[in-house]
Amino acid sequence: MDTASLTELVDTRLTQARASTSGRSASTVFAGQRLRQTLMALAAGQELAEHDSPGEATLQVLHGQVRLATAESAVEGTAGDLLVIPPARHRLEALADSAVLLTVVID
């Protein structure tokens, strides 16, 4: 059975995001046949620009505060929150240094 410390991964990714010119860092935590989990860190003020929905997906906020927004609405999440990614174009903004776990069902 494989295990990983999300706490350690968050610390590593946040350090890398803060040092990166893009202000972002990401790594795949799990890649199975029908499920993929990616840990992403964004320095405060950075964002993932608007992009299409990956299909069924959730975003678990592990650290900081983020805003998930579509053209019609937005929701903010803090550590411990689980956000359902809408089936629409959306963007993700870090309101503070943040780390999230993106879980996507692979078709």
MARBA-3410 file (N, C-alpha, C, O; in Angstrom, 1 decimal):
107
0.8,-1.2,0.0,0.0,0.0,0.0,0.9,1.2,0.0,1.8,1.4,0.8 ~ 0.6,2.2,-0.9,1.4,3.4,-1.0,0.8,4.5,-0.1,-0.4,4.6,0.0 ~ 1.6,5.3,0.4,1.2,6.5,1.2,2.0,7.7,0.8,3.1,7.6,0.3 ~ 1.4,8.8,1.1,2.1,10.1,0.9,1.7,11.1,2.0,0.5,11.1,2.4 ~ 2.6,11.9,2.4,2.2,13.0,3.4,1.8,14.2,2.6,2.7,14.9,2.0
0.5,14.5,2.6,0.1,15.7,2.0,0.7,17.0,2.6,1.0,18.0,1.9 ~ 0.9,16.9,3.9,1.5,18.1,4.6,2.9,18.4,4.1,3.2,19.5,3.8 ~ 3.7,17.3,3.9,5.1,17.5,3.3,5.0,18.0,1.9,5.8,18.8,1.5 ~ 4.1,17.4,1.1,4.0,17.8,-0.3,3.5,19.2,-0.4,4.0,20.0,-1.3 ~ 2.6,19.7,0.4,2.2,21.1,0.4,3.3,22.0,0.7,3.6,23.0,0.0
4.1,21.7,1.8,5.3,22.5,2.1,6.3,22.6,0.9,6.7,23.7,0.6 ~ 6.5,21.5,0.3,7.5,21.4,-0.8,6.9,22.2,-2.0,7.7,23.1,-2.6 ~ 5.7,22.0,-2.4,5.1,22.7,-3.5,5.0,24.2,-3.2,5.2,25.0,-4.2 ~ 4.6,24.6,-2.0,4.5,26.1,-1.7,5.9,26.7,-1.8,6.0,27.8,-2.3 ~ 6.9,26.1,-1.3,8.3,26.6,-1.4,8.7,26.8,-2.9,9.3,27.8,-3.3
8.4,25.8,-3.7,8.7,25.9,-5.1,7.9,26.9,-5.8,8.4,27.6,-6.7 ~ 6.6,27.1,-5.5,5.8,28.1,-6.1,6.3,29.5,-5.8,6.3,30.4,-6.7 ~ 6.6,29.7,-4.5,7.1,31.0,-4.1,8.4,31.4,-4.8,8.7,32.6,-5.1 ~ 9.2,30.4,-5.2,10.5,30.6,-5.8,10.4,30.7,-7.4,11.3,31.2,-8.0 ~ 9.3,30.2,-7.9,9.1,30.1,-9.3,8.7,31.5,-9.9,7.9,32.2,-9.3
9.1,31.8,-11.1,8.7,33.0,-11.8,7.2,33.0,-12.1,6.5,34.0,-12.2 ~ 6.6,31.8,-12.3,5.2,31.7,-12.6,4.4,31.8,-11.3,3.1,32.0,-11.3 ~ 5.0,31.6,-10.1,4.3,31.6,-8.9,3.4,30.3,-8.7,2.5,30.3,-7.8 ~ 3.7,29.2,-9.4,3.0,28.0,-9.3,3.9,26.8,-9.3,5.0,26.9,-9.7 ~ 3.4,25.7,-8.7,4.1,24.4,-8.7,3.0,23.3,-8.6,2.0,23.5,-7.9
3.3,22.2,-9.3,2.3,21.1,-9.2,3.0,19.8,-9.4,4.1,19.7,-10.0 ~ 2.4,18.7,-8.8,2.8,17.4,-9.0,1.7,16.4,-8.9,0.7,16.6,-8.2 ~ 1.7,15.3,-9.7,0.7,14.3,-9.7,1.0,13.5,-8.4,2.1,13.0,-8.2 ~ -0.1,13.3,-7.6,0.0,12.5,-6.4,-0.4,11.1,-6.7,0.2,10.2,-6.1 ~ -1.4,11.0,-7.5,-1.9,9.6,-7.9,-2.4,9.7,-9.3,-3.2,10.6,-9.7
-2.0,8.7,-10.1,-2.5,8.5,-11.5,-3.0,7.1,-11.7,-2.1,6.2,-11.9 ~ -4.3,6.8,-11.6,-4.8,5.5,-11.8,-5.4,5.4,-13.2,-5.3,6.3,-14.0 ~ -6.2,4.3,-13.4,-6.9,4.1,-14.7,-8.1,5.1,-14.8,-8.3,5.5,-16.0 ~ -8.7,5.4,-13.7,-9.9,6.3,-13.9,-9.9,7.5,-12.9,-10.9,8.3,-12.9 ~ -8.8,7.7,-12.2,-8.7,8.8,-11.3,-7.3,9.4,-11.3,-6.3,8.7,-11.3
-7.3,10.7,-11.2,-6.0,11.4,-11.2,-6.1,12.5,-10.1,-7.1,13.2,-10.0 ~ -5.1,12.6,-9.2,-5.0,13.6,-8.2,-3.7,14.4,-8.4,-2.6,13.8,-8.5 ~ -3.9,15.7,-8.4,-2.7,16.6,-8.6,-2.7,17.6,-7.5,-3.7,18.3,-7.2 ~ -1.6,17.8,-6.8,-1.4,18.8,-5.8,-0.8,20.0,-6.5,0.2,20.0,-7.1 ~ -1.5,21.1,-6.4,-1.1,22.4,-7.0,-0.9,23.5,-5.9,-1.7,23.6,-5.0
0.2,24.2,-6.0,0.4,25.3,-5.1,0.5,26.6,-5.9,1.1,26.6,-7.0 ~ -0.1,27.7,-5.4,0.0,29.0,-6.1,0.3,30.0,-5.0,-0.2,30.0,-3.9 ~ 1.3,30.9,-5.4,1.6,32.0,-4.5,0.5,33.0,-4.5,-0.3,33.1,-5.5 ~ 0.3,33.8,-3.5,-0.8,34.7,-3.4,-0.8,35.6,-4.6,0.3,36.1,-5.1 ~ -2.0,35.8,-5.2,-2.2,36.7,-6.3,-2.0,36.0,-7.7,-2.3,36.6,-8.7
-1.6,34.8,-7.7,-1.4,34.0,-8.9,-2.7,33.3,-9.2,-3.6,33.1,-8.4 ~ -2.8,32.9,-10.5,-4.1,32.2,-10.9,-3.8,31.2,-12.0,-2.8,31.3,-12.7 ~ -4.7,30.3,-12.1,-4.8,29.4,-13.3,-5.8,30.1,-14.2,-7.0,30.2,-13.8 ~ -5.4,30.6,-15.3,-6.3,31.3,-16.2,-7.5,30.5,-16.6,-7.5,29.2,-16.5 ~ -8.5,31.1,-17.1,-9.7,30.4,-17.5,-9.4,29.3,-18.4,-8.6,29.4,-19.4
-10.0,28.1,-18.1,-9.8,26.9,-18.9,-11.1,26.1,-18.8,-12.0,26.3,-18.0 ~ -11.2,25.1,-19.7,-12.4,24.2,-19.8,-12.4,23.3,-18.6,-11.4,23.0,-18.0 ~ -13.6,22.8,-18.3,-13.8,21.9,-17.2,-13.2,20.5,-17.6,-13.3,20.1,-18.7 ~ -12.5,19.8,-16.6,-11.9,18.5,-16.9,-12.9,17.4,-16.9,-12.5,16.2,-16.9 ~ -14.2,17.7,-16.7,-15.2,16.7,-16.5,-15.5,16.6,-15.0,-15.3,17.6,-14.3
-15.9,15.5,-14.4,-16.2,15.4,-13.0,-14.9,15.6,-12.2,-13.9,14.9,-12.4 ~ -14.9,16.6,-11.3,-13.7,17.0,-10.6,-14.0,17.8,-9.3,-15.0,18.4,-9.3 ~ -13.1,17.6,-8.4,-13.3,18.4,-7.1,-11.9,19.0,-6.8,-10.9,18.6,-7.3 ~ -12.0,20.0,-6.0,-10.8,20.7,-5.5,-10.9,20.8,-4.0,-11.8,21.4,-3.4 ~ -9.9,20.2,-3.3,-9.8,20.3,-1.9,-8.8,21.3,-1.5,-7.6,21.1,-1.9
-9.2,22.3,-0.7,-8.2,23.3,-0.3,-7.4,22.8,0.9,-8.0,22.5,1.9 ~ -6.1,22.6,0.7,-5.3,22.1,1.8,-4.6,23.2,2.6,-4.3,23.0,3.8 ~ -4.4,24.4,2.0,-3.7,25.5,2.6,-4.1,26.8,2.0,-4.3,26.8,0.7 ~ -4.3,27.8,2.7,-4.6,29.1,2.2,-6.0,29.4,1.9,-7.0,28.9,2.5 ~ -6.2,30.3,0.8,-7.6,30.7,0.4,-7.6,30.9,-1.1,-6.7,31.6,-1.6
-8.6,30.3,-1.8,-8.7,30.4,-3.2,-10.1,30.9,-3.6,-11.0,30.8,-2.8 ~ -10.2,31.3,-4.9,-11.5,31.7,-5.5,-11.6,30.9,-6.8,-10.7,31.0,-7.6 ~ -12.7,30.1,-6.9,-13.0,29.4,-8.1,-14.1,30.1,-8.8,-15.2,30.3,-8.2 ~ -13.9,30.5,-10.0,-14.9,31.4,-10.7,-15.2,31.0,-12.1,-14.3,30.5,-12.8 ~ -16.5,31.1,-12.5,-16.9,31.0,-13.8,-17.3,32.4,-14.3,-17.2,33.3,-13.5
-17.8,32.5,-15.5,-18.3,33.8,-15.9,-19.6,34.3,-15.2,-19.8,35.5,-15.0 ~ -20.3,33.3,-14.6,-21.6,33.6,-13.9,-21.4,33.7,-12.4,-22.2,34.4,-11.8 ~ -20.5,33.0,-11.8,-20.5,32.9,-10.3,-19.0,32.6,-9.8,-18.2,32.3,-10.6 ~ -18.9,32.8,-8.5,-17.6,32.5,-7.9,-17.8,32.0,-6.5,-18.8,32.3,-5.8 ~ -16.9,31.2,-6.0,-17.0,30.7,-4.6,-15.5,30.7,-4.1,-14.6,30.4,-4.8
-15.4,31.1,-2.8,-14.1,31.1,-2.2,-14.1,29.9,-1.2,-15.1,29.4,-0.6 ~ -12.9,29.3,-1.1,-12.6,28.2,-0.2,-11.4,28.4,0.6,-10.4,29.0,0.1 ~ -11.4,27.9,1.8,-10.2,28.0,2.7,-9.8,26.5,3.1,-10.6,25.6,2.8 ~ -8.7,26.4,3.8,-8.2,25.1,4.2,-9.3,24.2,4.8,-10.0,24.7,5.7 ~ -9.5,23.0,4.3,-10.5,22.1,4.8,-11.8,22.1,3.9,-12.6,21.2,4.0
-11.9,23.1,3.0,-13.1,23.1,2.1,-12.9,22.2,0.9,-11.8,22.1,0.4 ~ -14.0,21.7,0.4,-14.1,20.9,-0.8,-15.0,21.6,-1.8,-16.2,21.8,-1.5 ~ -14.4,21.9,-2.9,-15.2,22.7,-4.0,-15.4,21.8,-5.2,-14.5,21.1,-5.6 ~ -16.6,21.7,-5.6,-17.0,20.9,-6.8,-16.7,21.8,-8.0,-17.2,22.9,-8.1 ~ -15.9,21.4,-8.9,-15.6,22.1,-10.1,-16.8,22.1,-11.1,-17.2,21.0,-11.4
-17.3,23.3,-11.5,-18.4,23.3,-12.3,-18.1,22.8,-13.8,-17.0,22.9,-14.2 ~ -19.1,22.3,-14.4,-18.9,21.8,-15.8,-19.0,23.0,-16.8,-19.7,23.0,-17.8 ~ -18.1,24.0,-16.6,-18.1,25.2,-17.4,-16.6,25.7,-17.3,-15.8,25.4,-16.5 ~ -16.3,26.6,-18.3,-15.0,27.3,-18.2,-14.9,28.0,-16.9,-15.8,28.6,-16.4 ~ -13.7,27.9,-16.3,-13.5,28.5,-15.0,-12.0,28.9,-14.8,-11.2,28.5,-15.6
-11.8,29.6,-13.7,-10.4,30.0,-13.4,-10.2,29.8,-11.9,-11.2,29.8,-11.1 ~ -9.0,29.7,-11.4,-8.7,29.5,-10.0,-7.7,30.6,-9.6,-6.6,30.7,-10.2 ~ -8.0,31.4,-8.6,-7.1,32.5,-8.1,-6.7,32.2,-6.6,-7.6,31.8,-5.8 ~ -5.5,32.4,-6.3,-5.0,32.3,-5.0,-5.1,33.6,-4.3,-4.4,34.6,-4.7 ~ -5.9,33.7,-3.3,-6.1,34.9,-2.5,-5.0,35.1,-1.4,-4.8,36.1,-0.9
-4.4,33.9,-1.1,-3.2,33.9,-0.2,-2.4,32.7,-0.7,-2.9,32.0,-1.6 ~ -1.2,32.6,-0.3,-0.4,31.4,-0.6,-1.3,30.2,-0.4,-1.8,30.0,0.7 ~ -1.5,29.3,-1.4,-2.4,28.3,-1.3,-2.0,27.0,-1.9,-1.1,27.0,-2.8 ~ -2.5,25.9,-1.5,-2.3,24.6,-2.1,-3.6,23.8,-2.1,-4.4,23.9,-1.2 ~ -3.9,23.2,-3.2,-5.1,22.5,-3.5,-4.8,21.1,-4.0,-3.8,20.9,-4.7
-5.8,20.2,-3.8,-5.7,18.8,-4.3,-6.8,18.7,-5.3,-8.0,18.7,-5.0 ~ -6.4,18.6,-6.6,-7.4,18.5,-7.7,-7.6,17.0,-8.0,-6.6,16.2,-8.2 ~ -8.8,16.5,-7.9,-9.2,15.2,-8.2,-10.1,15.1,-9.4,-11.1,15.8,-9.4 ~ -9.7,14.3,-10.4,-10.4,14.3,-11.7,-10.7,12.9,-12.0,-9.8,12.0,-11.9 ~ -11.9,12.6,-12.5,-12.3,11.3,-13.0,-11.8,11.3,-14.5,-12.2,12.2,-15.3
-11.1,10.3,-14.9,-10.6,10.1,-16.3,-11.6,9.3,-17.0,-11.9,8.2,-16.6 ~ -12.1,9.8,-18.2,-13.0,9.1,-19.0,-12.3,8.0,-19.8,-12.9,7.3,-20.6
END
